Amino acid sequence: MNEAFLKLLQVCDSVFPVGAYTMSNGLETYVQKDILTKPKDLEAYLSAWLAAQTYNDLAIAARAFQFADDIGKILWLDELSAASKIPREIREGSHKMCSRFFKLVKNMGVSALEPYAALVSEKKAYGQYAVAFGIYARCQGTELENAIAVLAYSLCSAVITNCVKLVPLSQVDGQRILYGFLPEIYKHAEIAINVPDAKIGLSLPGLDIRSMQHERLFTRQYIS
């Protein structure tokens, strides 16, 4: 372990205030419709959601890491990431997380995101969290494999934390499921790094539909 890896852990920590834990990514709809009521249901949801993220935010972050010095390709990734998020709340949530990420890392003394942040401020880019994360990880000198694996872990951890509160499930069940998914998380992170450009943006319609239905729920705790 080195300092660069610790900097990666900081921005992926649950207490890092970018707003990741205010988004349920359609999970709240599954709970309210009594589709997700027990630990086995969470395992099924997490498996599907992680597979979808492999071709979306994880692949986008990996490409942003690789293309961090090429602003033209960063703009392409920004547009692709925004266009691939069909549910409005998911797309807007990613933009809000990106804006908070810009502000936080700037106040931490990190300047690598400023060119991308300027384009977002000038309305020349939408602003997507996965793109910003990839650039940040590259500038800190972390290894690509570590960056995407830690991002995948943090996304899954957020899903489980939200589900434990929503159903509710026991914390023990949540941690047991997360531990059991660690090999899958690492495997999907490796897949994301090698996803062909033509497959970036693949999604599961069921997840998108539940996320869109979330916009119309009568009561809700999360913003997506």
C-alpha positions as CSV (number, residue, x, y, z in Angstrom):
1,M,0.0,0.0,0.0
2,N,1.2,3.5,-0.8
3,E,0.0,7.1,-0.4
4,A,-1.7,7.1,-3.8
5,F,-3.8,4.2,-2.8
6,L,-4.8,5.9,0.5
7,K,-5.9,9.0,-1.6
8,L,-8.1,6.7,-3.6
9,L,-9.7,5.2,-0.5
10,Q,-10.4,8.7,0.8
11,V,-12.6,9.7,-2.2
12,C,-14.4,6.3,-2.2
13,D,-15.1,6.3,1.5
14,S,-18.8,6.5,2.6
15,V,-18.1,9.7,4.5
16,F,-16.7,11.5,1.5
17,P,-19.6,13.9,0.8
18,V,-20.3,13.7,-2.9
19,G,-23.9,12.4,-2.4
20,A,-23.5,8.8,-3.5
21,Y,-25.5,7.6,-0.5
22,T,-28.5,9.7,-1.5
23,M,-29.1,7.7,-4.6
24,S,-30.8,4.3,-4.6
25,N,-30.5,3.7,-8.4
26,G,-34.0,2.3,-8.6
27,L,-33.6,0.1,-5.5
28,E,-36.2,2.0,-3.6
29,T,-38.8,1.1,-6.3
30,Y,-38.0,-2.6,-6.0
31,V,-38.5,-2.4,-2.2
32,Q,-41.8,-0.4,-2.4
33,K,-43.2,-2.9,-4.9
34,D,-42.3,-5.8,-2.6
35,I,-40.0,-7.3,-5.2
36,L,-37.0,-7.0,-2.9
37,T,-37.8,-8.1,0.6
38,K,-35.1,-10.5,1.7
39,P,-31.3,-11.1,1.5
40,K,-31.6,-13.4,-1.6
41,D,-33.5,-10.6,-3.4
42,L,-30.7,-8.2,-2.6
43,E,-28.1,-10.7,-4.0
44,A,-30.1,-10.9,-7.2
45,Y,-30.4,-7.1,-7.5
46,L,-26.7,-6.5,-6.8
47,S,-25.6,-9.1,-9.3
48,A,-27.7,-7.5,-12.1
49,W,-26.7,-3.9,-11.1
50,L,-23.0,-4.7,-10.9
51,A,-23.2,-6.3,-14.3
52,A,-24.8,-3.1,-15.7
53,Q,-22.2,-0.9,-14.0
54,T,-19.4,-2.9,-15.6
55,Y,-20.5,-1.5,-19.0
56,N,-21.3,2.0,-17.7
57,D,-19.7,3.9,-14.9
58,L,-16.9,1.4,-14.3
59,A,-16.0,1.3,-18.0
60,I,-16.3,5.1,-18.3
61,A,-14.0,5.6,-15.3
62,A,-11.4,3.2,-16.8
63,R,-11.5,5.1,-20.1
64,A,-11.2,8.5,-18.3
65,F,-8.2,7.1,-16.4
66,Q,-6.6,6.1,-19.7
67,F,-7.5,9.3,-21.6
68,A,-7.0,11.8,-18.8
69,D,-4.6,13.9,-20.8
70,D,-6.8,14.0,-24.0
71,I,-9.5,16.6,-23.5
72,G,-11.2,15.6,-26.8
73,K,-11.7,12.0,-25.6
74,I,-12.8,13.2,-22.2
75,L,-15.5,15.2,-23.9
76,W,-16.5,12.1,-25.8
77,L,-16.7,10.1,-22.6
78,D,-18.7,12.8,-20.9
79,E,-21.3,12.8,-23.7
80,L,-21.4,9.0,-23.9
81,S,-21.8,8.7,-20.1
82,A,-24.7,11.2,-19.9
83,A,-26.4,9.8,-23.0
84,S,-26.2,6.2,-21.6
85,K,-28.1,7.2,-18.4
86,I,-31.7,7.0,-19.6
87,P,-33.4,7.7,-16.3
88,R,-33.4,11.4,-15.7
89,E,-32.6,11.1,-12.0
90,I,-29.6,8.9,-12.5
91,R,-28.2,11.3,-15.1
92,E,-28.8,14.4,-12.9
93,G,-27.5,12.6,-9.8
94,S,-24.2,11.8,-11.6
95,H,-23.9,15.4,-12.6
96,K,-24.5,16.6,-9.0
97,M,-21.9,14.1,-7.6
98,C,-19.5,15.4,-10.3
99,S,-20.0,19.0,-9.2
100,R,-19.4,18.2,-5.6
101,F,-16.4,16.1,-6.5
102,F,-14.9,19.1,-8.4
103,K,-15.4,21.4,-5.3
104,L,-14.0,18.9,-2.8
105,V,-10.8,18.0,-4.7
106,K,-10.1,21.6,-5.5
107,N,-10.2,22.4,-1.8
108,M,-8.0,19.5,-1.2
109,G,-5.4,21.1,-3.5
110,V,-5.8,18.9,-6.5
111,S,-5.8,20.8,-9.8
112,A,-6.0,18.0,-12.3
113,L,-9.8,18.2,-12.7
114,E,-9.8,22.0,-13.4
115,P,-9.8,21.7,-17.3
116,Y,-12.8,19.3,-17.2
117,A,-14.5,21.4,-14.5
118,A,-14.1,24.5,-16.7
119,L,-15.8,22.8,-19.6
120,V,-18.7,21.8,-17.4
121,S,-19.0,25.4,-16.0
122,E,-19.0,26.7,-19.6
123,K,-21.8,24.2,-20.6
124,K,-19.4,22.5,-23.0
125,A,-19.6,19.3,-21.0
126,Y,-22.4,17.8,-18.9
127,G,-20.3,16.7,-16.0
128,Q,-20.2,13.0,-15.0
129,Y,-18.9,11.5,-11.8
130,A,-17.3,8.5,-13.4
131,V,-15.3,10.7,-15.8
132,A,-14.1,12.9,-12.9
133,F,-13.2,9.9,-10.8
134,G,-11.1,8.4,-13.6
135,I,-9.1,11.6,-14.1
136,Y,-8.6,12.0,-10.4
137,A,-7.3,8.4,-10.0
138,R,-4.9,8.9,-12.8
139,C,-3.5,12.1,-11.5
140,Q,-2.8,10.6,-8.1
141,G,-0.7,7.9,-9.6
142,T,-2.8,4.9,-8.6
143,E,-2.9,1.8,-10.7
144,L,-5.8,1.4,-13.1
145,E,-6.8,-2.0,-11.7
146,N,-6.9,-0.7,-8.1
147,A,-8.8,2.4,-9.1
148,I,-11.7,0.6,-10.8
149,A,-11.8,-2.2,-8.2
150,V,-12.1,0.3,-5.4
151,L,-14.8,2.3,-7.3
152,A,-16.7,-0.9,-7.9
153,Y,-16.5,-1.8,-4.2
154,S,-17.7,1.6,-3.1
155,L,-20.7,1.5,-5.5
156,C,-21.7,-1.9,-4.2
157,S,-21.2,-0.9,-0.6
158,A,-23.5,2.0,-1.1
159,V,-26.2,-0.2,-2.6
160,I,-26.0,-2.6,0.3
161,T,-26.1,0.2,2.9
162,N,-29.2,1.7,1.3
163,C,-30.9,-1.7,1.0
164,V,-30.2,-2.5,4.7
165,K,-32.0,0.7,5.6
166,L,-34.9,0.4,3.1
167,V,-36.1,-3.2,3.6
168,P,-34.8,-3.3,6.4
169,L,-32.3,-6.0,6.5
170,S,-29.8,-6.7,9.3
171,Q,-26.3,-5.2,9.1
172,V,-25.0,-8.8,9.4
173,D,-26.8,-9.8,6.2
174,G,-25.5,-6.8,4.4
175,Q,-21.9,-7.4,5.3
176,R,-22.2,-11.1,4.6
177,I,-23.5,-10.3,1.1
178,L,-20.8,-7.7,0.5
179,Y,-18.1,-10.2,1.6
180,G,-19.5,-12.8,-0.7
181,F,-19.5,-10.4,-3.6
182,L,-15.9,-9.4,-3.3
183,P,-14.6,-11.9,-6.0
184,E,-17.4,-10.7,-8.3
185,I,-16.6,-7.1,-7.7
186,Y,-13.0,-7.7,-8.6
187,K,-13.9,-9.7,-11.7
188,H,-16.3,-7.1,-13.0
189,A,-13.7,-4.4,-12.4
190,E,-11.3,-6.3,-14.6
191,I,-13.9,-6.8,-17.3
192,A,-14.7,-3.0,-17.3
193,I,-11.1,-2.1,-18.1
194,N,-11.3,-4.1,-21.3
195,V,-14.9,-3.3,-22.4
196,P,-14.9,-2.4,-26.2
197,D,-16.0,1.1,-27.0
198,A,-19.1,-0.2,-28.9
199,K,-20.3,-1.9,-25.7
200,I,-20.0,1.0,-23.4
201,G,-23.5,2.1,-22.3
202,L,-25.1,-1.3,-22.4
203,S,-27.9,-1.5,-19.8
204,L,-30.6,-3.7,-18.3
205,P,-34.1,-2.3,-19.1
206,G,-35.5,-3.5,-15.9
207,L,-33.2,-1.4,-13.8
208,D,-33.8,1.7,-16.0
209,I,-37.6,1.2,-15.7
210,R,-37.5,0.9,-11.9
211,S,-35.3,4.1,-11.8
212,M,-37.8,6.0,-14.0
213,Q,-40.7,4.8,-11.8
214,H,-38.9,6.1,-8.8
215,E,-39.5,9.6,-10.1
216,R,-43.3,9.1,-9.4
217,L,-43.2,7.2,-6.1
218,F,-45.6,8.8,-3.6
219,T,-43.0,8.7,-0.8
220,R,-39.3,8.2,-1.0
221,Q,-36.1,8.6,0.9
222,Y,-33.6,8.8,-2.0
223,I,-33.2,11.1,-5.0
224,S,-33.0,8.3,-7.6
